[in-house]
Amino acid sequence: MSVDLKMPVLIVDDYKTMLRIVHNLLKQIGFENVEEATDGGAALQKLRDRNFGLVISDWNMEPMTGLQLLKEVRSDIKLKGVPFIMITAESKTENVVAAKAAGVNNYIVKPFNAATLKQKLVTVLGDF
Amino acid sequence: MTRRAERSLPASSAVAHAAPRAPAATATAAGKSEIETVVRQVVASLRGDLNATDLSLYDELEGLARFIQSARSEIAALRPDEIRHKHLPSATDELDAIVVHTAEATGAILDAAEQIEAATATLPAENGRAIQERVTRIYEACNFQDITGQRITKIVKTLKQIENKVEALVAAFGDEVARERARGKESAVPAATPSDADLLNGPQLPTTANSQADIDALFDKL
């Protein structure tokens, strides 16, 4: 099954530069409908307002971290099925274990490249 | 109570009885070395009818008091207040400036890369693809700004912890630090001509730096 490139994708990061980079890379891959949020609270609001097909979030944010956002998403009956990819500089084993336990679909360590992003998208969403 | 009886009391009782504190000393004692105060008071309580063992103990305690006083003076001479008020805030400001400048530079690079990417639509497909691949490399390389920012934030947090420790040190050695500060002011005679080392300060922070217009105006005045 091919991925619907028109589906809304939400990227969450408190660094505007990173939002811009991920946004541009997703556009290059072919996603047409990318939205941004600069913190976990705003992301949750957007997720509740609209049906997103994918969340790509940073971990290290304040006041709500990416892990907390993931837990909120997984505990919300309407959102719990949304694919969630963490992009973060946190590369310790315990971070990956905690994210996996909280229900993350995949994990990308910064700095990353376009090929890694695409590969993880394929792993989570299927071929496109 | 006789001296002999006084010395048979527990140390805290002897100290309390031997040397009532003056108000000023009481006010600063909390922030000063309690050990030194106790040693001095125990020594004071031992004056009088002393035997050889007492004298030996007296010498040891006096030596300990001198050592503590010397250590306090040395620490005060390091001017921990200057570290807290001048060096650490300056280092933090410099690090913040790095984050701001790298973010601005990265933003400018991304602006240009996005414009180049948009322009590839007007090129023959093969050329457009080749240029777009290079643009992708630019996007990837711009990851550095986020990583740099996070690393610098960690350093700033560490500096903050050091600042807190130094603050505690300044509080504990308040009087000595104030004396050292006064001594430093007395001996600080401005040089008539700054040395080469004095002139090497690196880039200035945006809030304090002269602009090119300031420099031009100054240059014309000289």
Boltz contact constraints between the chains, C-beta under 6 A:
constraints:
  - contact:
      token1: [A, 15]
      token2: [B, 146]
      max_distance: 6.0
  - contact:
      token1: [A, 17]
      token2: [B, 106]
      max_distance: 6.0
  - contact:
      token1: [A, 17]
      token2: [B, 145]
      max_distance: 6.0
  - contact:
      token1: [A, 18]
      token2: [B, 146]
      max_distance: 6.0
  - contact:
      token1: [A, 20]
      token2: [B, 110]
      max_distance: 6.0
  - contact:
      token1: [A, 21]
      token2: [B, 139]
      max_distance: 6.0
  - contact:
      token1: [A, 21]
      token2: [B, 142]
      max_distance: 6.0
  - contact:
      token1: [A, 24]
      token2: [B, 139]
      max_distance: 6.0
  - contact:
      token1: [A, 25]
      token2: [B, 139]
      max_distance: 6.0
  - contact:
      token1: [A, 89]
      token2: [B, 147]
      max_distance: 6.0
  - contact:
      token1: [A, 89]
      token2: [B, 150]
      max_distance: 6.0
  - contact:
      token1: [A, 110]
      token2: [B, 143]
      max_distance: 6.0
  - contact:
      token1: [A, 110]
      token2: [B, 147]
      max_distance: 6.0
  - contact:
      token1: [A, 111]
      token2: [B, 143]
      max_distance: 6.0
  - contact:
      token1: [A, 111]
      token2: [B, 147]
      max_distance: 6.0
  - contact:
      token1: [A, 113]
      token2: [B, 140]
      max_distance: 6.0
  - contact:
      token1: [A, 114]
      token2: [B, 136]
      max_distance: 6.0
